[in-house]
Amino acid sequence: MAPLPEAELVRSSVQLYRYLLRCCRRLPHGRVQQHYRHAIRQSFKVHADEDDPERIQQIIKRAIEDADWVMNK
């Protein structure tokens, strides 16, 4: 599966969250979707207090790469 075309438009954490949830919709229904939705929520809770813009961009880049990997798996 190819990544969603909106990947290059993600610039903020809210946009990333929405992008990742859209990716989850393309996964098989049931436990797989539940697992990844839970993982996305947990990751956002862990990084909620991040305030360094450079670090936030690193996290966004890595999350998109990871999502692409999962979608191709």
Predicted model as a PDB file, atoms N, CA, C, CB and O in Angstrom, pLDDT in the B-factor column:
MODEL        1                                                                  
ATOM      1  N   MET A   1       0.830  -1.187   0.000  1.00 49.00           N  
ATOM      2  CA  MET A   1       0.000   0.000   0.000  1.00 49.00           C  
ATOM      3  C   MET A   1       0.870   1.244   0.000  1.00 49.00           C  
ATOM      4  CB  MET A   1      -0.942   0.002   1.203  1.00 49.00           C  
ATOM      5  O   MET A   1       1.870   1.319   0.714  1.00 49.00           O  
ATOM      6  N   ALA A   2       0.491   2.184  -0.781  1.00 48.00           N  
ATOM      7  CA  ALA A   2       1.222   3.449  -0.821  1.00 48.00           C  
ATOM      8  C   ALA A   2       0.758   4.344   0.323  1.00 48.00           C  
ATOM      9  CB  ALA A   2       1.023   4.159  -2.186  1.00 48.00           C  
ATOM     10  O   ALA A   2      -0.374   4.222   0.791  1.00 48.00           O  
ATOM     11  N   PRO A   3       1.629   5.242   0.773  1.00 54.00           N  
ATOM     12  CA  PRO A   3       1.198   6.166   1.822  1.00 54.00           C  
ATOM     13  C   PRO A   3       0.108   7.090   1.290  1.00 54.00           C  
ATOM     14  CB  PRO A   3       2.393   6.992   2.351  1.00 54.00           C  
ATOM     15  O   PRO A   3      -0.022   7.300   0.085  1.00 54.00           O  
ATOM     16  N   LEU A   4      -0.659   7.625   2.206  1.00 61.00           N  
ATOM     17  CA  LEU A   4      -1.697   8.573   1.786  1.00 61.00           C  
ATOM     18  C   LEU A   4      -1.028   9.809   1.204  1.00 61.00           C  
ATOM     19  CB  LEU A   4      -2.629   8.958   2.979  1.00 61.00           C  
ATOM     20  O   LEU A   4       0.053  10.190   1.651  1.00 61.00           O  
ATOM     21  N   PRO A   5      -1.647  10.439   0.221  1.00 63.00           N  
ATOM     22  CA  PRO A   5      -1.024  11.600  -0.423  1.00 63.00           C  
ATOM     23  C   PRO A   5      -0.855  12.795   0.505  1.00 63.00           C  
ATOM     24  CB  PRO A   5      -1.838  12.014  -1.611  1.00 63.00           C  
ATOM     25  O   PRO A   5      -0.082  13.699   0.187  1.00 63.00           O  
ATOM     26  N   GLU A   6      -1.542  12.835   1.632  1.00 67.00           N  
ATOM     27  CA  GLU A   6      -1.440  13.967   2.548  1.00 67.00           C  
ATOM     28  C   GLU A   6      -0.169  13.947   3.401  1.00 67.00           C  
ATOM     29  CB  GLU A   6      -2.642  13.993   3.446  1.00 67.00           C  
ATOM     30  O   GLU A   6       0.055  14.881   4.171  1.00 67.00           O  
ATOM     31  N   ALA A   7       0.659  12.923   3.288  1.00 65.00           N  
ATOM     32  CA  ALA A   7       1.830  12.789   4.155  1.00 65.00           C  
ATOM     33  C   ALA A   7       2.751  13.998   4.071  1.00 65.00           C  
ATOM     34  CB  ALA A   7       2.602  11.536   3.795  1.00 65.00           C  
ATOM     35  O   ALA A   7       3.283  14.438   5.090  1.00 65.00           O  
ATOM     36  N   GLU A   8       2.946  14.537   2.883  1.00 65.00           N  
ATOM     37  CA  GLU A   8       3.857  15.673   2.740  1.00 65.00           C  
ATOM     38  C   GLU A   8       3.252  16.971   3.272  1.00 65.00           C  
ATOM     39  CB  GLU A   8       4.240  15.848   1.283  1.00 65.00           C  
ATOM     40  O   GLU A   8       3.968  17.961   3.424  1.00 65.00           O  
ATOM     41  N   LEU A   9       1.947  16.985   3.558  1.00 72.00           N  
ATOM     42  CA  LEU A   9       1.284  18.186   4.067  1.00 72.00           C  
ATOM     43  C   LEU A   9       1.264  18.256   5.594  1.00 72.00           C  
ATOM     44  CB  LEU A   9      -0.128  18.245   3.544  1.00 72.00           C  
ATOM     45  O   LEU A   9       0.860  19.273   6.159  1.00 72.00           O  
ATOM     46  N   VAL A  10       1.691  17.196   6.260  1.00 79.00           N  
ATOM     47  CA  VAL A  10       1.656  17.151   7.726  1.00 79.00           C  
ATOM     48  C   VAL A  10       2.732  18.071   8.290  1.00 79.00           C  
ATOM     49  CB  VAL A  10       1.855  15.697   8.244  1.00 79.00           C  
ATOM     50  O   VAL A  10       3.922  17.875   8.043  1.00 79.00           O  
ATOM     51  N   ARG A  11       2.304  19.070   9.044  1.00 79.00           N  
ATOM     52  CA  ARG A  11       3.233  20.038   9.645  1.00 79.00           C  
ATOM     53  C   ARG A  11       3.059  20.175  11.155  1.00 79.00           C  
ATOM     54  CB  ARG A  11       3.049  21.392   8.997  1.00 79.00           C  
ATOM     55  O   ARG A  11       3.958  20.667  11.837  1.00 79.00           O  
ATOM     56  N   SER A  12       1.920  19.749  11.681  1.00 84.00           N  
ATOM     57  CA  SER A  12       1.676  19.901  13.118  1.00 84.00           C  
ATOM     58  C   SER A  12       1.277  18.560  13.720  1.00 84.00           C  
ATOM     59  CB  SER A  12       0.577  20.961  13.381  1.00 84.00           C  
ATOM     60  O   SER A  12       0.989  17.600  13.006  1.00 84.00           O  
ATOM     61  N   SER A  13       1.268  18.516  15.040  1.00 84.00           N  
ATOM     62  CA  SER A  13       0.922  17.275  15.723  1.00 84.00           C  
ATOM     63  C   SER A  13      -0.535  16.887  15.486  1.00 84.00           C  
ATOM     64  CB  SER A  13       1.189  17.408  17.215  1.00 84.00           C  
ATOM     65  O   SER A  13      -0.847  15.701  15.383  1.00 84.00           O  
ATOM     66  N   VAL A  14      -1.424  17.865  15.399  1.00 86.00           N  
ATOM     67  CA  VAL A  14      -2.840  17.561  15.132  1.00 86.00           C  
ATOM     68  C   VAL A  14      -2.997  16.990  13.727  1.00 86.00           C  
ATOM     69  CB  VAL A  14      -3.719  18.831  15.297  1.00 86.00           C  
ATOM     70  O   VAL A  14      -3.752  16.038  13.527  1.00 86.00           O  
ATOM     71  N   GLN A  15      -2.298  17.557  12.762  1.00 88.00           N  
ATOM     72  CA  GLN A  15      -2.348  17.026  11.400  1.00 88.00           C  
ATOM     73  C   GLN A  15      -1.789  15.612  11.356  1.00 88.00           C  
ATOM     74  CB  GLN A  15      -1.570  17.935  10.435  1.00 88.00           C  
ATOM     75  O   GLN A  15      -2.318  14.751  10.654  1.00 88.00           O  
ATOM     76  N   LEU A  16      -0.724  15.374  12.104  1.00 89.00           N  
ATOM     77  CA  LEU A  16      -0.143  14.033  12.160  1.00 89.00           C  
ATOM     78  C   LEU A  16      -1.137  13.042  12.747  1.00 89.00           C  
ATOM     79  CB  LEU A  16       1.150  14.038  12.988  1.00 89.00           C  
ATOM     80  O   LEU A  16      -1.312  11.945  12.216  1.00 89.00           O  
ATOM     81  N   TYR A  17      -1.784  13.423  13.834  1.00 90.00           N  
ATOM     82  CA  TYR A  17      -2.756  12.552  14.488  1.00 90.00           C  
ATOM     83  C   TYR A  17      -3.865  12.162  13.509  1.00 90.00           C  
ATOM     84  CB  TYR A  17      -3.353  13.246  15.731  1.00 90.00           C  
ATOM     85  O   TYR A  17      -4.228  10.990  13.407  1.00 90.00           O  
ATOM     86  N   ARG A  18      -4.398  13.148  12.795  1.00 88.00           N  
ATOM     87  CA  ARG A  18      -5.457  12.876  11.822  1.00 88.00           C  
ATOM     88  C   ARG A  18      -4.939  11.980  10.691  1.00 88.00           C  
ATOM     89  CB  ARG A  18      -6.009  14.198  11.246  1.00 88.00           C  
ATOM     90  O   ARG A  18      -5.636  11.062  10.259  1.00 88.00           O  
ATOM     91  N   TYR A  19      -3.729  12.243  10.215  1.00 89.00           N  
ATOM     92  CA  TYR A  19      -3.133  11.443   9.140  1.00 89.00           C  
ATOM     93  C   TYR A  19      -2.997   9.983   9.576  1.00 89.00           C  
ATOM     94  CB  TYR A  19      -1.751  12.016   8.737  1.00 89.00           C  
ATOM     95  O   TYR A  19      -3.344   9.069   8.829  1.00 89.00           O  
ATOM     96  N   LEU A  20      -2.491   9.776  10.783  1.00 90.00           N  
ATOM     97  CA  LEU A  20      -2.284   8.411  11.263  1.00 90.00           C  
ATOM     98  C   LEU A  20      -3.609   7.679  11.453  1.00 90.00           C  
ATOM     99  CB  LEU A  20      -1.503   8.425  12.576  1.00 90.00           C  
ATOM    100  O   LEU A  20      -3.702   6.488  11.153  1.00 90.00           O  
ATOM    101  N   LEU A  21      -4.622   8.363  11.940  1.00 90.00           N  
ATOM    102  CA  LEU A  21      -5.927   7.723  12.081  1.00 90.00           C  
ATOM    103  C   LEU A  21      -6.522   7.375  10.711  1.00 90.00           C  
ATOM    104  CB  LEU A  21      -6.887   8.639  12.860  1.00 90.00           C  
ATOM    105  O   LEU A  21      -7.197   6.355  10.570  1.00 90.00           O  
ATOM    106  N   ARG A  22      -6.276   8.210   9.713  1.00 88.00           N  
ATOM    107  CA  ARG A  22      -6.735   7.885   8.355  1.00 88.00           C  
ATOM    108  C   ARG A  22      -6.007   6.649   7.830  1.00 88.00           C  
ATOM    109  CB  ARG A  22      -6.510   9.086   7.398  1.00 88.00           C  
ATOM    110  O   ARG A  22      -6.604   5.811   7.154  1.00 88.00           O  
ATOM    111  N   CYS A  23      -4.738   6.541   8.138  1.00 88.00           N  
ATOM    112  CA  CYS A  23      -3.983   5.343   7.733  1.00 88.00           C  
ATOM    113  C   CYS A  23      -4.588   4.101   8.373  1.00 88.00           C  
ATOM    114  CB  CYS A  23      -2.487   5.473   8.125  1.00 88.00           C  
ATOM    115  O   CYS A  23      -4.679   3.052   7.735  1.00 88.00           O  
ATOM    116  N   CYS A  24      -5.000   4.216   9.633  1.00 89.00           N  
ATOM    117  CA  CYS A  24      -5.589   3.067  10.334  1.00 89.00           C  
ATOM    118  C   CYS A  24      -6.845   2.565   9.631  1.00 89.00           C  
ATOM    119  CB  CYS A  24      -5.922   3.441  11.781  1.00 89.00           C  
ATOM    120  O   CYS A  24      -7.117   1.364   9.628  1.00 89.00           O  
ATOM    121  N   ARG A  25      -7.600   3.464   9.043  1.00 88.00           N  
ATOM    122  CA  ARG A  25      -8.823   3.059   8.347  1.00 88.00           C  
ATOM    123  C   ARG A  25      -8.535   2.141   7.176  1.00 88.00           C  
ATOM    124  CB  ARG A  25      -9.579   4.276   7.862  1.00 88.00           C  
ATOM    125  O   ARG A  25      -9.405   1.380   6.753  1.00 88.00           O  
ATOM    126  N   ARG A  26      -7.327   2.205   6.651  1.00 87.00           N  
ATOM    127  CA  ARG A  26      -6.960   1.379   5.494  1.00 87.00           C  
ATOM    128  C   ARG A  26      -6.447   0.000   5.901  1.00 87.00           C  
ATOM    129  CB  ARG A  26      -5.903   2.087   4.665  1.00 87.00           C  
ATOM    130  O   ARG A  26      -6.230  -0.858   5.045  1.00 87.00           O  
ATOM    131  N   LEU A  27      -6.255  -0.217   7.193  1.00 86.00           N  
ATOM    132  CA  LEU A  27      -5.802  -1.516   7.701  1.00 86.00           C  
ATOM    133  C   LEU A  27      -6.993  -2.467   7.817  1.00 86.00           C  
ATOM    134  CB  LEU A  27      -5.094  -1.356   9.079  1.00 86.00           C  
ATOM    135  O   LEU A  27      -8.142  -2.024   7.814  1.00 86.00           O  
ATOM    136  N   PRO A  28      -6.724  -3.777   7.920  1.00 86.00           N  
ATOM    137  CA  PRO A  28      -7.825  -4.727   8.110  1.00 86.00           C  
ATOM    138  C   PRO A  28      -8.629  -4.376   9.365  1.00 86.00           C  
ATOM    139  CB  PRO A  28      -7.282  -6.172   8.210  1.00 86.00           C  
ATOM    140  O   PRO A  28      -8.070  -3.967  10.383  1.00 86.00           O  
ATOM    141  N   HIS A  29      -9.931  -4.541   9.272  1.00 88.00           N  
ATOM    142  CA  HIS A  29     -10.816  -4.209  10.386  1.00 88.00           C  
ATOM    143  C   HIS A  29     -10.590  -5.150  11.568  1.00 88.00           C  
ATOM    144  CB  HIS A  29     -12.282  -4.268   9.937  1.00 88.00           C  
ATOM    145  O   HIS A  29     -10.072  -6.256  11.410  1.00 88.00           O  
ATOM    146  N   GLY A  30     -10.978  -4.702  12.724  1.00 89.00           N  
ATOM    147  CA  GLY A  30     -10.913  -5.545  13.912  1.00 89.00           C  
ATOM    148  C   GLY A  30      -9.726  -5.214  14.791  1.00 89.00           C  
ATOM    149  O   GLY A  30      -9.414  -4.047  15.026  1.00 89.00           O  
ATOM    150  N   ARG A  31      -9.075  -6.245  15.268  1.00 92.00           N  
ATOM    151  CA  ARG A  31      -8.018  -6.094  16.267  1.00 92.00           C  
ATOM    152  C   ARG A  31      -6.806  -5.324  15.747  1.00 92.00           C  
ATOM    153  CB  ARG A  31      -7.579  -7.452  16.748  1.00 92.00           C  
ATOM    154  O   ARG A  31      -6.145  -4.623  16.513  1.00 92.00           O  
ATOM    155  N   VAL A  32      -6.514  -5.445  14.472  1.00 88.00           N  
ATOM    156  CA  VAL A  32      -5.362  -4.734  13.906  1.00 88.00           C  
ATOM    157  C   VAL A  32      -5.587  -3.224  14.002  1.00 88.00           C  
ATOM    158  CB  VAL A  32      -5.125  -5.156  12.425  1.00 88.00           C  
ATOM    159  O   VAL A  32      -4.712  -2.490  14.460  1.00 88.00           O  
ATOM    160  N   GLN A  33      -6.758  -2.769  13.571  1.00 90.00           N  
ATOM    161  CA  GLN A  33      -7.069  -1.342  13.661  1.00 90.00           C  
ATOM    162  C   GLN A  33      -7.074  -0.877  15.110  1.00 90.00           C  
ATOM    163  CB  GLN A  33      -8.422  -1.044  13.009  1.00 90.00           C  
ATOM    164  O   GLN A  33      -6.547   0.191  15.423  1.00 90.00           O  
ATOM    165  N   GLN A  34      -7.663  -1.666  15.988  1.00 92.00           N  
ATOM    166  CA  GLN A  34      -7.707  -1.300  17.408  1.00 92.00           C  
ATOM    167  C   GLN A  34      -6.307  -1.159  17.984  1.00 92.00           C  
ATOM    168  CB  GLN A  34      -8.495  -2.340  18.206  1.00 92.00           C  
ATOM    169  O   GLN A  34      -6.027  -0.224  18.733  1.00 92.00           O  
ATOM    170  N   HIS A  35      -5.436  -2.084  17.634  1.00 92.00           N  
ATOM    171  CA  HIS A  35      -4.070  -2.054  18.139  1.00 92.00           C  
ATOM    172  C   HIS A  35      -3.354  -0.768  17.723  1.00 92.00           C  
ATOM    173  CB  HIS A  35      -3.296  -3.274  17.640  1.00 92.00           C  
ATOM    174  O   HIS A  35      -2.767  -0.081  18.558  1.00 92.00           O  
ATOM    175  N   TYR A  36      -3.406  -0.453  16.448  1.00 91.00           N  
ATOM    176  CA  TYR A  36      -2.682   0.727  15.961  1.00 91.00           C  
ATOM    177  C   TYR A  36      -3.321   2.032  16.429  1.00 91.00           C  
ATOM    178  CB  TYR A  36      -2.616   0.707  14.442  1.00 91.00           C  
ATOM    179  O   TYR A  36      -2.609   3.001  16.690  1.00 91.00           O  
ATOM    180  N   ARG A  37      -4.656   2.076  16.541  1.00 92.00           N  
ATOM    181  CA  ARG A  37      -5.295   3.282  17.092  1.00 92.00           C  
ATOM    182  C   ARG A  37      -4.869   3.506  18.537  1.00 92.00           C  
ATOM    183  CB  ARG A  37      -6.832   3.170  17.006  1.00 92.00           C  
ATOM    184  O   ARG A  37      -4.599   4.634  18.949  1.00 92.00           O  
ATOM    185  N   HIS A  38      -4.811   2.428  19.295  1.00 94.00           N  
ATOM    186  CA  HIS A  38      -4.357   2.533  20.689  1.00 94.00           C  
ATOM    187  C   HIS A  38      -2.899   2.993  20.743  1.00 94.00           C  
ATOM    188  CB  HIS A  38      -4.518   1.174  21.418  1.00 94.00           C  
ATOM    189  O   HIS A  38      -2.548   3.843  21.561  1.00 94.00           O  
ATOM    190  N   ALA A  39      -2.057   2.438  19.883  1.00 92.00           N  
ATOM    191  CA  ALA A  39      -0.640   2.826  19.861  1.00 92.00           C  
ATOM    192  C   ALA A  39      -0.472   4.299  19.495  1.00 92.00           C  
ATOM    193  CB  ALA A  39       0.138   1.949  18.867  1.00 92.00           C  
ATOM    194  O   ALA A  39       0.383   4.982  20.059  1.00 92.00           O  
ATOM    195  N   ILE A  40      -1.275   4.790  18.561  1.00 92.00           N  
ATOM    196  CA  ILE A  40      -1.217   6.205  18.168  1.00 92.00           C  
ATOM    197  C   ILE A  40      -1.593   7.089  19.343  1.00 92.00           C  
ATOM    198  CB  ILE A  40      -2.151   6.483  16.968  1.00 92.00           C  
ATOM    199  O   ILE A  40      -0.900   8.063  19.636  1.00 92.00           O  
ATOM    200  N   ARG A  41      -2.688   6.757  20.017  1.00 92.00           N  
ATOM    201  CA  ARG A  41      -3.121   7.552  21.177  1.00 92.00           C  
ATOM    202  C   ARG A  41      -2.070   7.569  22.272  1.00 92.00           C  
ATOM    203  CB  ARG A  41      -4.432   7.007  21.736  1.00 92.00           C  
ATOM    204  O   ARG A  41      -1.779   8.619  22.845  1.00 92.00           O  
ATOM    205  N   GLN A  42      -1.501   6.410  22.563  1.00 93.00           N  
ATOM    206  CA  GLN A  42      -0.481   6.326  23.607  1.00 93.00           C  
ATOM    207  C   GLN A  42       0.745   7.156  23.253  1.00 93.00           C  
ATOM    208  CB  GLN A  42      -0.077   4.873  23.838  1.00 93.00           C  
ATOM    209  O   GLN A  42       1.310   7.834  24.112  1.00 93.00           O  
ATOM    210  N   SER A  43       1.149   7.104  22.015  1.00 91.00           N  
ATOM    211  CA  SER A  43       2.314   7.872  21.579  1.00 91.00           C  
ATOM    212  C   SER A  43       2.069   9.367  21.723  1.00 91.00           C  
ATOM    213  CB  SER A  43       2.664   7.535  20.129  1.00 91.00           C  
ATOM    214  O   SER A  43       2.960  10.114  22.128  1.00 91.00           O  
ATOM    215  N   PHE A  44       0.871   9.795  21.393  1.00 89.00           N  
ATOM    216  CA  PHE A  44       0.554  11.217  21.527  1.00 89.00           C  
ATOM    217  C   PHE A  44       0.527  11.633  22.994  1.00 89.00           C  
ATOM    218  CB  PHE A  44      -0.795  11.530  20.866  1.00 89.00           C  
ATOM    219  O   PHE A  44       0.930  12.747  23.330  1.00 89.00           O  
ATOM    220  N   LYS A  45       0.063  10.758  23.857  1.00 91.00           N  
ATOM    221  CA  LYS A  45       0.069  11.077  25.292  1.00 91.00           C  
ATOM    222  C   LYS A  45       1.500  11.194  25.812  1.00 91.00           C  
ATOM    223  CB  LYS A  45      -0.699  10.001  26.091  1.00 91.00           C  
ATOM    224  O   LYS A  45       1.796  12.067  26.628  1.00 91.00           O  
ATOM    225  N   VAL A  46       2.375  10.328  25.348  1.00 90.00           N  
ATOM    226  CA  VAL A  46       3.771  10.346  25.787  1.00 90.00           C  
ATOM    227  C   VAL A  46       4.470  11.632  25.356  1.00 90.00           C  
ATOM    228  CB  VAL A  46       4.520   9.132  25.231  1.00 90.00           C  
ATOM    229  O   VAL A  46       5.270  12.185  26.111  1.00 90.00           O  
ATOM    230  N   HIS A  47       4.175  12.108  24.154  1.00 87.00           N  
ATOM    231  CA  HIS A  47       4.857  13.280  23.605  1.00 87.00           C  
ATOM    232  C   HIS A  47       4.058  14.576  23.745  1.00 87.00           C  
ATOM    233  CB  HIS A  47       5.166  13.045  22.158  1.00 87.00           C  
ATOM    234  O   HIS A  47       4.404  15.582  23.126  1.00 87.00           O  
ATOM    235  N   ALA A  48       3.007  14.564  24.540  1.00 86.00           N  
ATOM    236  CA  ALA A  48       2.123  15.731  24.656  1.00 86.00           C  
ATOM    237  C   ALA A  48       2.833  16.968  25.205  1.00 86.00           C  
ATOM    238  CB  ALA A  48       0.947  15.394  25.544  1.00 86.00           C  
ATOM    239  O   ALA A  48       2.455  18.090  24.867  1.00 86.00           O  
ATOM    240  N   ASP A  49       3.836  16.788  26.030  1.00 88.00           N  
ATOM    241  CA  ASP A  49       4.510  17.940  26.635  1.00 88.00           C  
ATOM    242  C   ASP A  49       5.737  18.402  25.846  1.00 88.00           C  
ATOM    243  CB  ASP A  49       4.922  17.603  28.048  1.00 88.00           C  
ATOM    244  O   ASP A  49       6.468  19.281  26.302  1.00 88.00           O  
ATOM    245  N   GLU A  50       5.963  17.830  24.696  1.00 88.00           N  
ATOM    246  CA  GLU A  50       7.103  18.222  23.860  1.00 88.00           C  
ATOM    247  C   GLU A  50       6.888  19.642  23.332  1.00 88.00           C  
ATOM    248  CB  GLU A  50       7.296  17.221  22.678  1.00 88.00           C  
ATOM    249  O   GLU A  50       5.832  19.945  22.777  1.00 88.00           O  
ATOM    250  N   ASP A  51       7.894  20.518  23.505  1.00 87.00           N  
ATOM    251  CA  ASP A  51       7.733  21.897  23.044  1.00 87.00           C  
ATOM    252  C   ASP A  51       8.862  22.380  22.133  1.00 87.00           C  
ATOM    253  CB  ASP A  51       7.634  22.806  24.227  1.00 87.00           C  
ATOM    254  O   ASP A  51       8.826  23.517  21.662  1.00 87.00           O  
ATOM    255  N   ASP A  52       9.854  21.540  21.880  1.00 90.00           N  
ATOM    256  CA  ASP A  52      10.944  21.897  20.985  1.00 90.00           C  
ATOM    257  C   ASP A  52      10.508  21.667  19.531  1.00 90.00           C  
ATOM    258  CB  ASP A  52      12.220  21.074  21.317  1.00 90.00           C  
ATOM    259  O   ASP A  52      10.274  20.523  19.142  1.00 90.00           O  
ATOM    260  N   PRO A  53      10.394  22.730  18.719  1.00 89.00           N  
ATOM    261  CA  PRO A  53       9.904  22.578  17.337  1.00 89.00           C  
ATOM    262  C   PRO A  53      10.733  21.609  16.498  1.00 89.00           C  
ATOM    263  CB  PRO A  53       9.884  23.923  16.656  1.00 89.00           C  
ATOM    264  O   PRO A  53      10.183  20.877  15.675  1.00 89.00           O  
ATOM    265  N   GLU A  54      12.043  21.598  16.699  1.00 92.00           N  
ATOM    266  CA  GLU A  54      12.899  20.688  15.936  1.00 92.00           C  
ATOM    267  C   GLU A  54      12.600  19.239  16.310  1.00 92.00           C  
ATOM    268  CB  GLU A  54      14.389  21.008  16.183  1.00 92.00           C  
ATOM    269  O   GLU A  54      12.523  18.374  15.437  1.00 92.00           O  
ATOM    270  N   ARG A  55      12.432  18.977  17.592  1.00 91.00           N  
ATOM    271  CA  ARG A  55      12.123  17.620  18.057  1.00 91.00           C  
ATOM    272  C   ARG A  55      10.740  17.185  17.562  1.00 91.00           C  
ATOM    273  CB  ARG A  55      12.185  17.549  19.604  1.00 91.00           C  
ATOM    274  O   ARG A  55      10.550  16.025  17.195  1.00 91.00           O  
ATOM    275  N   ILE A  56       9.789  18.098  17.551  1.00 89.00           N  
ATOM    276  CA  ILE A  56       8.453  17.783  17.060  1.00 89.00           C  
ATOM    277  C   ILE A  56       8.513  17.377  15.592  1.00 89.00           C  
ATOM    278  CB  ILE A  56       7.507  18.984  17.248  1.00 89.00           C  
ATOM    279  O   ILE A  56       7.854  16.420  15.185  1.00 89.00           O  
ATOM    280  N   GLN A  57       9.301  18.099  14.796  1.00 89.00           N  
ATOM    281  CA  GLN A  57       9.438  17.748  13.379  1.00 89.00           C  
ATOM    282  C   GLN A  57      10.108  16.388  13.206  1.00 89.00           C  
ATOM    283  CB  GLN A  57      10.241  18.823  12.640  1.00 89.00           C  
ATOM    284  O   GLN A  57       9.761  15.644  12.288  1.00 89.00           O  
ATOM    285  N   GLN A  58      11.065  16.052  14.077  1.00 91.00           N  
ATOM    286  CA  GLN A  58      11.694  14.733  14.026  1.00 91.00           C  
ATOM    287  C   GLN A  58      10.666  13.637  14.324  1.00 91.00           C  
ATOM    288  CB  GLN A  58      12.868  14.656  15.028  1.00 91.00           C  
ATOM    289  O   GLN A  58      10.635  12.601  13.661  1.00 91.00           O  
ATOM    290  N   ILE A  59       9.829  13.888  15.332  1.00 89.00           N  
ATOM    291  CA  ILE A  59       8.805  12.915  15.707  1.00 89.00           C  
ATOM    292  C   ILE A  59       7.811  12.736  14.559  1.00 89.00           C  
ATOM    293  CB  ILE A  59       8.072  13.362  16.998  1.00 89.00           C  
ATOM    294  O   ILE A  59       7.420  11.611  14.249  1.00 89.00           O  
ATOM    295  N   ILE A  60       7.406  13.826  13.935  1.00 88.00           N  
ATOM    296  CA  ILE A  60       6.467  13.757  12.816  1.00 88.00           C  
ATOM    297  C   ILE A  60       7.066  12.951  11.667  1.00 88.00           C  
ATOM    298  CB  ILE A  60       6.089  15.174  12.337  1.00 88.00           C  
ATOM    299  O   ILE A  60       6.408  12.077  11.102  1.00 88.00           O  
ATOM    300  N   LYS A  61       8.307  13.249  11.330  1.00 89.00           N  
ATOM    301  CA  LYS A  61       8.977  12.536  10.233  1.00 89.00           C  
ATOM    302  C   LYS A  61       9.054  11.041  10.521  1.00 89.00           C  
ATOM    303  CB  LYS A  61      10.391  13.101  10.005  1.00 89.00           C  
ATOM    304  O   LYS A  61       8.764  10.215   9.655  1.00 89.00           O  
ATOM    305  N   ARG A  62       9.447  10.703  11.742  1.00 90.00           N  
ATOM    306  CA  ARG A  62       9.578   9.291  12.115  1.00 90.00           C  
ATOM    307  C   ARG A  62       8.221   8.584  12.129  1.00 90.00           C  
ATOM    308  CB  ARG A  62      10.244   9.167  13.488  1.00 90.00           C  
ATOM    309  O   ARG A  62       8.118   7.434  11.703  1.00 90.00           O  
ATOM    310  N   ALA A  63       7.187   9.263  12.615  1.00 90.00           N  
ATOM    311  CA  ALA A  63       5.856   8.659  12.667  1.00 90.00           C  
ATOM    312  C   ALA A  63       5.331   8.370  11.260  1.00 90.00           C  
ATOM    313  CB  ALA A  63       4.881   9.579  13.417  1.00 90.00           C  
ATOM    314  O   ALA A  63       4.702   7.336  11.035  1.00 90.00           O  
ATOM    315  N   ILE A  64       5.582   9.266  10.322  1.00 86.00           N  
ATOM    316  CA  ILE A  64       5.140   9.041   8.944  1.00 86.00           C  
ATOM    317  C   ILE A  64       5.905   7.873   8.328  1.00 86.00           C  
ATOM    318  CB  ILE A  64       5.334  10.319   8.093  1.00 86.00           C  
ATOM    319  O   ILE A  64       5.320   7.046   7.629  1.00 86.00           O  
ATOM    320  N   GLU A  65       7.207   7.802   8.585  1.00 87.00           N  
ATOM    321  CA  GLU A  65       7.998   6.674   8.081  1.00 87.00           C  
ATOM    322  C   GLU A  65       7.492   5.360   8.666  1.00 87.00           C  
ATOM    323  CB  GLU A  65       9.492   6.865   8.417  1.00 87.00           C  
ATOM    324  O   GLU A  65       7.370   4.366   7.950  1.00 87.00           O  
ATOM    325  N   ASP A  66       7.200   5.351   9.953  1.00 89.00           N  
ATOM    326  CA  ASP A  66       6.687   4.142  10.593  1.00 89.00           C  
ATOM    327  C   ASP A  66       5.319   3.749  10.034  1.00 89.00           C  
ATOM    328  CB  ASP A  66       6.595   4.345  12.104  1.00 89.00           C  
ATOM    329  O   ASP A  66       5.043   2.567   9.823  1.00 89.00           O  
ATOM    330  N   ALA A  67       4.470   4.745   9.797  1.00 87.00           N  
ATOM    331  CA  ALA A  67       3.143   4.477   9.236  1.00 87.00           C  
ATOM    332  C   ALA A  67       3.282   3.878   7.834  1.00 87.00           C  
ATOM    333  CB  ALA A  67       2.292   5.778   9.190  1.00 87.00           C  
ATOM    334  O   ALA A  67       2.565   2.940   7.484  1.00 87.00           O  
ATOM    335  N   ASP A  68       4.192   4.412   7.043  1.00 86.00           N  
ATOM    336  CA  ASP A  68       4.427   3.868   5.706  1.00 86.00           C  
ATOM    337  C   ASP A  68       4.874   2.405   5.792  1.00 86.00           C  
ATOM    338  CB  ASP A  68       5.486   4.709   4.957  1.00 86.00           C  
ATOM    339  O   ASP A  68       4.445   1.563   5.004  1.00 86.00           O  
ATOM    340  N   TRP A  69       5.737   2.125   6.757  1.00 88.00           N  
ATOM    341  CA  TRP A  69       6.217   0.752   6.932  1.00 88.00           C  
ATOM    342  C   TRP A  69       5.060  -0.176   7.292  1.00 88.00           C  
ATOM    343  CB  TRP A  69       7.310   0.693   8.022  1.00 88.00           C  
ATOM    344  O   TRP A  69       4.939  -1.266   6.733  1.00 88.00           O  
ATOM    345  N   VAL A  70       4.219   0.251   8.216  1.00 86.00           N  
ATOM    346  CA  VAL A  70       3.072  -0.579   8.622  1.00 86.00           C  
ATOM    347  C   VAL A  70       2.132  -0.788   7.451  1.00 86.00           C  
ATOM    348  CB  VAL A  70       2.314   0.066   9.800  1.00 86.00           C  
ATOM    349  O   VAL A  70       1.639  -1.896   7.239  1.00 86.00           O  
ATOM    350  N   MET A  71       1.879   0.266   6.690  1.00 82.00           N  
ATOM    351  CA  MET A  71       0.960   0.152   5.558  1.00 82.00           C  
ATOM    352  C   MET A  71       1.490  -0.805   4.489  1.00 82.00           C  
ATOM    353  CB  MET A  71       0.711   1.526   4.946  1.00 82.00           C  
ATOM    354  O   MET A  71       0.703  -1.447   3.793  1.00 82.00           O  
ATOM    355  N   ASN A  72       2.812  -0.908   4.351  1.00 82.00           N  
ATOM    356  CA  ASN A  72       3.422  -1.796   3.355  1.00 82.00           C  
ATOM    357  C   ASN A  72       3.620  -3.209   3.889  1.00 82.00           C  
ATOM    358  CB  ASN A  72       4.757  -1.233   2.900  1.00 82.00           C  
ATOM    359  O   ASN A  72       3.928  -4.118   3.119  1.00 82.00           O  
ATOM    360  N   LYS A  73       3.453  -3.407   5.167  1.00 76.00           N  
ATOM    361  CA  LYS A  73       3.680  -4.702   5.808  1.00 76.00           C  
ATOM    362  C   LYS A  73       2.657  -5.731   5.397  1.00 76.00           C  
ATOM    363  CB  LYS A  73       3.666  -4.554   7.303  1.00 76.00           C  
ATOM    364  O   LYS A  73       2.713  -6.874   5.853  1.00 76.00           O  
TER     365      LYS A  73                                                      
ENDMDL                                                                          
END                                                                             
